[in-house]
Amino acid sequence: MDALAAAGRAIGRDLTPVEELKRNDRAQVLRARADGGPVTVIVKTYATGYAERWARESAALTVLRGRGLPVPELLAVADDPMLVVLADAGRGGSLADAFLGRDAAAADGTLGSWADALASLHSATAGDAALFATALGAARVAGSGEGPAADPMPGLLGTAADLLATHLPALGVTPGGRALARLRSMADELSPDATALTPADACPDNNLATPSGLLLLLDFEQAAFRHVAWDAAYLLVPWPTCWCSWGLPDVAAGAALARWRGAVAPSIPAAAAPAFERDLDIAVVAWSLLSGAFFLAGVLDRDDTPGGPAFSPSRRTVIRHRMALAARRRAAAPDLADLAEEVLTATARHWGELPLAMAPAYR
């Protein structure tokens, strides 16, 4: 319990464990009691080797602290061991829980709350690029180098292009240089003046419906300052980085997207402009190729699911669905639409059709 002792020192309280909420290879999350009383806090400790995730989360929550936004309230940060201490927001479900249910109206309502929470965060932080960059620089662990980029999307797209070049030939597809160059450059094609702070991994299970009815956005391990179209496109792909990436009805996705755009427009007018439709198309194509690239190596020999329940969409299913999305957006990226169609043909031959099911609440 060295981490719990360090967390206690950081907030000046004696902490005792109540329960473990989550553990994986990256981090452990505990609920702890302060000074033996009724107040509990959340302690998140990061594993060795995940300094960038600690830096991103601690920097983002430092920038957001005390602003009344739908995010965890940061109480303290420590770097040895790497941890954050958060106010305990209580227990509750998530958007993923709503999708796993059987009530479409309830899922729609929680999806709307997700859009509201994201819009609140984007609206409040549109001018915070320098604040986040400063906090991110200050959060470096000794010996960790220059620190992470505030916007990692250009680097991720470059890695995705490399992965496609490496692994697609196993399916009989050789991606052209122009298509890969286009993928690498897509972050630079988005319209200006539409950036904000984001958790970056705004998946349906990375939120908490609090007893007060507020939906909190959780998990800022990949926090970034980037174009807001990357987050808005989560509704259209949908959920490109998530295990719960079932389909969404067009009506539900469209309503949530319109709700987000209307809420964020006063602070980020570009989100309401007609040109933002092209930004969304670019983001959908880029997410489709990027996520497909990262999934591809693991499913060349056999299919699997990206965590979550065993009945979650398989990676092969998700890849095929996303290639179809990219192929349909030819006007935004013709070279990548051609590549997506080649991948669709090859995967149909090797894997079969594999249609993507709707989220359980919408079946």
C-alpha positions as CSV (number, residue, x, y, z in Angstrom):
1,M,0.0,0.0,0.0
2,D,2.9,2.4,-0.6
3,A,0.8,4.2,-3.2
4,L,-2.0,4.7,-0.8
5,A,0.4,6.1,1.8
6,A,1.8,8.5,-0.9
7,A,-1.7,9.5,-1.9
8,G,-2.5,10.2,1.8
9,R,0.6,12.4,2.2
10,A,-0.4,14.3,-1.0
11,I,-3.7,15.4,0.5
12,G,-2.7,15.4,4.1
13,R,-5.1,12.6,5.2
14,D,-4.7,9.1,6.4
15,L,-6.2,6.8,3.8
16,T,-7.4,3.2,4.2
17,P,-8.6,1.0,1.3
18,V,-12.3,0.4,0.7
19,E,-12.3,-1.4,-2.6
20,E,-10.5,-1.9,-5.8
21,L,-12.5,-0.4,-8.7
22,K,-10.3,-1.3,-11.6
23,R,-7.0,-2.8,-12.4
24,N,-5.2,-3.5,-15.7
25,D,-1.6,-3.4,-17.0
26,R,-1.6,0.4,-17.1
27,A,-3.2,1.5,-13.8
28,Q,-5.0,0.5,-10.6
29,V,-8.0,2.5,-9.3
30,L,-8.9,2.3,-5.6
31,R,-11.6,3.8,-3.4
32,A,-10.1,4.8,-0.1
33,R,-11.5,6.3,3.1
34,A,-10.0,9.5,4.5
35,D,-9.2,9.6,8.3
36,G,-11.6,6.8,9.0
37,G,-14.6,9.0,8.4
38,P,-17.4,9.1,5.9
39,V,-15.4,10.9,3.1
40,T,-13.9,8.7,0.4
41,V,-11.6,9.5,-2.4
42,I,-10.4,7.8,-5.6
43,V,-6.7,7.0,-6.0
44,K,-5.4,6.1,-9.4
45,T,-1.9,4.7,-9.6
46,Y,0.0,4.3,-12.9
47,A,2.2,1.3,-13.6
48,T,5.9,1.8,-14.5
49,G,6.2,2.4,-18.2
50,Y,3.1,4.5,-18.5
51,A,4.5,7.9,-17.6
52,E,2.9,9.5,-20.6
53,R,-0.6,8.4,-19.5
54,W,0.0,9.8,-16.0
55,A,1.3,13.1,-17.5
56,R,-1.6,13.5,-19.8
57,E,-4.2,12.8,-17.1
58,S,-2.6,14.9,-14.4
59,A,-2.1,17.8,-16.8
60,A,-5.6,17.8,-18.1
61,L,-7.2,17.5,-14.6
62,T,-4.9,20.3,-13.4
63,V,-6.1,22.6,-16.1
64,L,-9.8,21.6,-15.4
65,R,-9.7,21.8,-11.7
66,G,-12.2,24.0,-9.9
67,R,-14.1,25.0,-13.1
68,G,-17.3,23.1,-12.5
69,L,-17.0,20.9,-15.5
70,P,-18.3,17.3,-15.9
71,V,-14.9,15.8,-15.1
72,P,-13.4,14.3,-11.9
73,E,-12.3,16.9,-9.4
74,L,-8.5,16.6,-8.9
75,L,-7.3,16.7,-5.3
76,A,-3.6,16.0,-5.7
77,V,-0.9,14.7,-8.0
78,A,2.3,12.8,-7.0
79,D,5.1,11.6,-9.3
80,D,6.8,8.9,-7.1
81,P,4.8,6.7,-7.4
82,M,2.8,8.2,-10.3
83,L,-0.7,8.8,-9.1
84,V,-3.7,11.2,-8.9
85,V,-6.1,11.6,-6.1
86,L,-9.7,12.5,-7.1
87,A,-12.9,13.4,-5.3
88,D,-15.2,10.5,-5.1
89,A,-18.2,11.1,-7.4
90,G,-20.1,8.1,-6.1
91,R,-21.5,5.1,-7.9
92,G,-23.4,4.9,-11.1
93,G,-23.8,3.5,-14.6
94,S,-22.3,4.6,-17.9
95,L,-23.3,5.0,-21.5
96,A,-22.0,1.5,-22.1
97,D,-24.4,0.2,-19.5
98,A,-27.2,2.0,-21.3
99,F,-26.2,0.4,-24.6
100,L,-26.1,-3.0,-22.9
101,G,-29.6,-2.6,-21.7
102,R,-32.9,-3.1,-23.5
103,D,-34.3,0.4,-23.4
104,A,-33.7,2.4,-26.5
105,A,-35.2,5.6,-25.0
106,A,-32.9,5.3,-21.9
107,A,-29.9,4.8,-24.3
108,D,-30.9,7.9,-26.2
109,G,-31.1,9.9,-23.1
110,T,-27.7,8.8,-21.8
111,L,-26.2,9.4,-25.3
112,G,-27.6,13.0,-25.1
113,S,-26.0,13.5,-21.7
114,W,-22.7,12.3,-23.2
115,A,-23.0,14.9,-26.0
116,D,-23.8,17.6,-23.4
117,A,-20.8,16.7,-21.2
118,L,-18.4,16.7,-24.2
119,A,-19.8,20.0,-25.4
120,S,-19.3,21.5,-22.0
121,L,-15.7,20.4,-21.9
122,H,-15.0,21.6,-25.4
123,S,-16.7,25.0,-24.9
124,A,-14.9,25.7,-21.7
125,T,-11.4,24.8,-23.0
126,A,-11.3,26.1,-26.6
127,G,-8.8,28.8,-25.5
128,D,-6.7,26.6,-23.3
129,A,-4.0,25.4,-25.7
130,A,-1.2,27.2,-23.8
131,L,-2.5,26.1,-20.4
132,F,-2.5,22.5,-21.4
133,A,0.9,22.6,-23.1
134,T,2.4,24.2,-19.9
135,A,0.7,21.7,-17.6
136,L,1.8,18.8,-19.9
137,G,5.4,20.0,-19.9
138,A,5.4,20.4,-16.1
139,A,4.0,16.8,-15.6
140,R,7.0,15.1,-17.1
141,V,8.6,12.4,-15.0
142,A,12.4,12.8,-14.5
143,G,14.3,11.1,-17.3
144,S,11.2,10.8,-19.6
145,G,12.6,13.0,-22.4
146,E,10.9,16.0,-23.9
147,G,7.4,15.0,-23.0
148,P,4.4,14.1,-25.2
149,A,2.9,16.3,-27.9
150,A,-0.3,18.1,-27.0
151,D,-1.9,16.7,-30.2
152,P,-0.8,13.2,-30.9
153,M,-3.0,12.6,-33.9
154,P,-0.4,13.4,-36.6
155,G,1.9,10.8,-35.0
156,L,-0.8,8.2,-34.7
157,L,-1.8,8.6,-38.3
158,G,1.8,8.2,-39.3
159,T,2.0,5.0,-37.3
160,A,-1.3,3.8,-38.8
161,A,0.1,4.3,-42.3
162,D,3.2,2.2,-41.4
163,L,1.0,-0.6,-40.0
164,L,-1.1,-0.7,-43.1
165,A,1.9,-0.9,-45.3
166,T,3.3,-3.7,-43.2
167,H,0.2,-5.9,-42.7
168,L,-2.2,-5.4,-45.6
169,P,0.0,-7.4,-48.0
170,A,-1.0,-10.5,-46.0
171,L,-4.5,-10.0,-47.3
172,G,-3.2,-9.4,-50.9
173,V,-3.5,-5.6,-50.7
174,T,-0.6,-3.3,-51.3
175,P,-1.5,0.2,-50.3
176,G,-0.4,2.9,-52.7
177,G,2.0,5.6,-51.6
178,R,-0.5,8.4,-52.3
179,A,-3.1,6.8,-50.1
180,L,-0.7,6.4,-47.2
181,A,0.6,10.0,-47.6
182,R,-3.0,11.2,-47.5
183,L,-3.6,9.3,-44.3
184,R,-0.5,10.8,-42.7
185,S,-1.6,14.3,-43.6
186,M,-5.3,14.2,-42.6
187,A,-4.9,16.0,-39.2
188,D,-3.6,19.0,-41.1
189,E,-6.7,19.2,-43.4
190,L,-9.2,20.0,-40.7
191,S,-10.5,23.6,-40.5
192,P,-8.8,26.0,-38.2
193,D,-10.1,27.5,-34.9
194,A,-11.9,24.4,-33.7
195,T,-9.6,22.9,-31.1
196,A,-10.2,22.1,-27.4
197,L,-9.1,19.9,-24.6
198,T,-10.5,16.3,-24.8
199,P,-10.1,13.1,-22.9
200,A,-9.4,11.7,-26.4
201,D,-10.7,8.3,-25.4
202,A,-14.3,9.3,-24.8
203,C,-15.7,5.8,-25.0
204,P,-19.1,4.8,-23.7
205,D,-17.6,3.1,-20.7
206,N,-15.4,6.1,-19.7
207,N,-18.1,8.1,-18.0
208,L,-20.2,7.9,-14.8
209,A,-23.8,8.8,-14.3
210,T,-23.6,10.4,-10.8
211,P,-26.4,10.4,-8.2
212,S,-27.1,14.1,-9.1
213,G,-27.8,13.1,-12.7
214,L,-24.6,14.6,-14.1
215,L,-22.6,12.5,-16.5
216,L,-18.9,12.8,-15.7
217,L,-16.2,12.1,-18.4
218,L,-13.6,9.8,-16.9
219,D,-10.2,8.6,-18.0
220,F,-8.0,11.4,-19.3
221,E,-5.0,9.1,-19.8
222,Q,-4.8,10.0,-23.4
223,A,-5.9,13.7,-23.0
224,A,-5.0,15.9,-25.9
225,F,-5.6,19.4,-27.3
226,R,-6.9,18.7,-30.8
227,H,-9.6,19.4,-33.3
228,V,-13.1,18.7,-31.9
229,A,-14.1,16.8,-35.1
230,W,-12.1,13.8,-33.8
231,D,-14.5,13.6,-30.8
232,A,-17.7,14.4,-32.7
233,A,-16.8,11.6,-35.2
234,Y,-17.0,9.1,-32.4
235,L,-20.8,9.2,-33.0
236,L,-20.5,8.3,-36.6
237,V,-17.8,5.6,-36.7
238,P,-19.0,4.8,-33.9
239,W,-16.6,4.6,-31.0
240,P,-13.4,4.0,-32.9
241,T,-11.2,3.1,-29.8
242,C,-13.7,1.2,-27.8
243,W,-14.8,-2.4,-27.2
244,C,-18.4,-1.4,-27.2
245,S,-18.4,-0.3,-30.9
246,W,-21.7,-1.7,-31.9
247,G,-23.7,0.3,-34.5
248,L,-25.9,3.2,-33.6
249,P,-29.2,4.0,-35.4
250,D,-28.7,7.0,-37.7
251,V,-31.5,8.9,-35.9
252,A,-29.8,8.4,-32.5
253,A,-26.3,9.4,-33.7
254,G,-27.7,12.3,-35.7
255,A,-29.6,13.7,-32.7
256,A,-26.6,13.5,-30.4
257,L,-24.4,15.1,-33.0
258,A,-26.8,17.9,-33.5
259,R,-27.1,18.4,-29.8
260,W,-23.3,18.6,-29.4
261,R,-23.0,21.0,-32.3
262,G,-25.7,23.3,-31.0
263,A,-24.2,23.4,-27.5
264,V,-20.6,24.0,-28.7
265,A,-21.3,26.5,-31.4
266,P,-21.2,29.7,-29.3
267,S,-17.6,28.9,-28.2
268,I,-16.5,27.1,-31.4
269,P,-18.5,28.7,-34.3
270,A,-16.7,26.4,-36.8
271,A,-18.6,23.4,-35.4
272,A,-21.9,24.9,-36.7
273,A,-20.5,26.0,-40.1
274,P,-21.3,23.9,-43.3
275,A,-17.5,23.3,-43.8
276,F,-17.6,21.2,-40.6
277,E,-19.4,18.5,-42.5
278,R,-16.1,17.9,-44.4
279,D,-14.2,17.9,-41.1
280,L,-16.5,15.1,-39.9
281,D,-16.0,13.1,-43.1
282,I,-12.2,13.5,-42.9
283,A,-12.3,12.4,-39.2
284,V,-14.5,9.4,-39.9
285,V,-12.2,8.3,-42.8
286,A,-9.1,8.8,-40.7
287,W,-10.5,7.0,-37.6
288,S,-11.6,4.1,-39.8
289,L,-8.2,3.6,-41.3
290,L,-6.3,4.3,-38.1
291,S,-8.3,1.9,-35.9
292,G,-8.3,-0.7,-38.7
293,A,-4.6,-0.4,-38.9
294,F,-4.1,-1.0,-35.2
295,F,-6.5,-3.9,-35.1
296,L,-5.2,-5.6,-38.3
297,A,-2.1,-7.5,-37.0
298,G,-4.0,-9.3,-34.3
299,V,-6.7,-10.7,-36.6
300,L,-4.8,-11.9,-39.7
301,D,-4.8,-15.5,-38.3
302,R,-7.9,-15.5,-36.1
303,D,-10.6,-13.2,-35.0
304,D,-10.9,-11.7,-31.5
305,T,-12.7,-9.0,-29.5
306,P,-11.1,-5.9,-28.2
307,G,-12.0,-6.5,-24.5
308,G,-15.4,-6.2,-22.9
309,P,-18.1,-8.9,-23.0
310,A,-17.5,-11.9,-25.3
311,F,-20.5,-10.7,-27.5
312,S,-18.8,-7.4,-28.3
313,P,-18.1,-6.7,-32.0
314,S,-15.1,-8.7,-33.2
315,R,-12.1,-6.8,-34.6
316,R,-12.7,-8.3,-38.1
317,T,-16.3,-7.1,-38.0
318,V,-15.2,-3.7,-36.9
319,I,-12.5,-3.4,-39.6
320,R,-15.0,-4.3,-42.4
321,H,-17.6,-1.9,-41.1
322,R,-15.1,0.9,-41.0
323,M,-13.7,0.2,-44.4
324,A,-17.2,0.6,-45.7
325,L,-17.5,4.0,-44.0
326,A,-14.3,5.1,-45.6
327,A,-15.3,3.8,-49.0
328,R,-18.6,5.8,-48.9
329,R,-16.8,9.0,-48.2
330,R,-15.0,9.2,-51.6
331,A,-15.5,12.9,-51.9
332,A,-13.4,13.5,-48.8
333,A,-10.6,11.2,-49.6
334,P,-10.7,9.4,-53.0
335,D,-7.3,7.5,-52.6
336,L,-8.3,6.2,-49.2
337,A,-11.8,5.2,-50.5
338,D,-10.1,3.1,-53.2
339,L,-7.9,1.5,-50.6
340,A,-10.9,0.8,-48.3
341,E,-12.7,-0.9,-51.2
342,E,-9.7,-3.1,-51.9
343,V,-9.6,-4.1,-48.2
344,L,-13.4,-4.8,-48.2
345,T,-13.0,-7.1,-51.2
346,A,-10.0,-8.9,-49.7
347,T,-11.6,-9.3,-46.3
348,A,-14.8,-10.6,-47.7
349,R,-12.8,-13.2,-49.5
350,H,-10.8,-14.2,-46.4
351,W,-13.2,-13.6,-43.6
352,G,-16.8,-13.4,-45.0
353,E,-19.3,-10.5,-44.7
354,L,-19.5,-10.1,-40.9
355,P,-22.2,-7.3,-40.6
356,L,-22.0,-5.1,-37.5
357,A,-24.9,-5.5,-35.1
358,M,-26.6,-2.6,-33.4
359,A,-26.0,-2.0,-29.7
360,P,-28.3,-4.3,-27.6
361,A,-30.5,-1.4,-26.5
362,Y,-31.4,-0.8,-30.2
363,R,-32.2,-4.3,-31.3
